[in-house]
Amino acid sequence: LKREWLLPSSSSVAVVTCHVVLKTPNGREVWTSRKPPGASAPQAVGPHMANQAQPAQRPAEPVRFVVDDAWGVAFQAWNAAAKTLQLHEVGRYEVARHALWPSVEGTVDRCMEQWLPDAGARRELFKDVPEDIRTSARRRQAIQILGLPEELCAEAARDIAPTLSMEMELLDVGEFVDLDGDGRRLLQVLREGKPSGPAVADLSKVTAHFRIAKLLMNAFIKDTRMGLANTTDGLVMREDRSKAPIDFVVGEEDAADEGEYVPPCVGRVLAMPPGGVTEGMRFEVVLRDGVPVSEMEKAINVAYASGAMDREVMPDTSGPIVIRVEVERVAPAA
């Protein structure tokens, strides 16, 4: 980590990618990024589960977060540990369980105030529910919006041992530029595009791969390289490098049919790199305010637009997000 990345006045920040494992003193695994989501949870068994279709297993993903993040979307213990490691080094630490939740509690409270106010349609819907249960439900929803692991937050953490052992492996460190100086939009150029040739503009036809994922847990919402594979453990999601990229027109992403629908936020981020985007460019953008969930799928878009999904009850936000785009071809507007 470069020292200047950690200065409040810096125009760049460090985003680290790590594997994290938390265990009790007797070795019981409390939370891990090294296993697929839900892999450690008890599996339902019994006659009622016979012939029940199981959802495809998602891949295990390392966590990603901004070091010394003023927005507080990572546990302080994770932040402190990451700053002690060299690239590809594995560190082992002891963590006070009671310190995990307070380090993100303020962030969760701000998310509740912004996206889950106890008013309007929400208050009317839950008017007969006791206040403590309403507050608990709002807090849990905010934790999900932020992508924090529920097992380590609030009430869920009370049954965990007072001290946990933590293992962290530092996999990658990326330098992101703060585009606006307020931390809301961060950019990392992974590969420069061709110096000649057309740059992406409104109504350009673009061929690209893209990935939209939660910032902290790195769980993808949309990934054009992800496919399904049949294994002895059932269906699993895996990266398929042979999958073809997606064609779309910038500014008209949502005009395509369901199978070819591209979230409009992908078109918007193509306008964010200051030097423009040309063929061959690969970049990532961190969006602290997230993107509308209604943009992820055409059916969800219709549900919000028609009022079938109420924005006061189901906030139209993904929470903090990372969008990666790999541009393969750019054709200027006809």
URQUIMO-V199159 format. One line per field, one symbol per residue. phi: phi as a letter, one per 30 degrees, with the letter a starting at -180 (. if undefined). psi: psi as a letter, one per 40 degrees, with the letter a starting at -180 (. if undefined). Layout:
phi->???
psi->???
This chain:
phi->.deddcdedddbbccccbcbbcbdedjddcabcdceeiddddcdbkedcdiddcddddddbddbaddhdddicadddddddddccdeidccbbcbdedcddedbedddddddddcbddahdddddcdcceedddddddddddedddiddddcchddddcdeebccbcbcdcabccccddcicidbcbbcdaddddcjdcdbeidcccacbbcbddddiddcbadcdbcbcbdcjdbcbdcdddddccacdjbeddddedcdceeddddddcdeedibbejdbabbccddibdddddbdddedddddidcdddccedbdiebbccbcdcbbcded
psi->hhdddehdeieiihhihihhhhiideehhdiieeiihedeihhhiideehehhiihhiihhiihihhfhdeffiidddddddeeiiheihihihhhdeedddeeddddddddddefigibdddddfdehidddddddddddddddefihddeibddedeiidhihhhhhhdihihhhhdeeeedhhhhhdhiihdiiiihiheihihiiihhiiddefhidhheehiiihideahihihheehiihhihhefdeeiideehhhddddddeedhdeihiheihiihhhdeaihdeediddddddddeedhhdddghgieihihhhhhhdihhii.
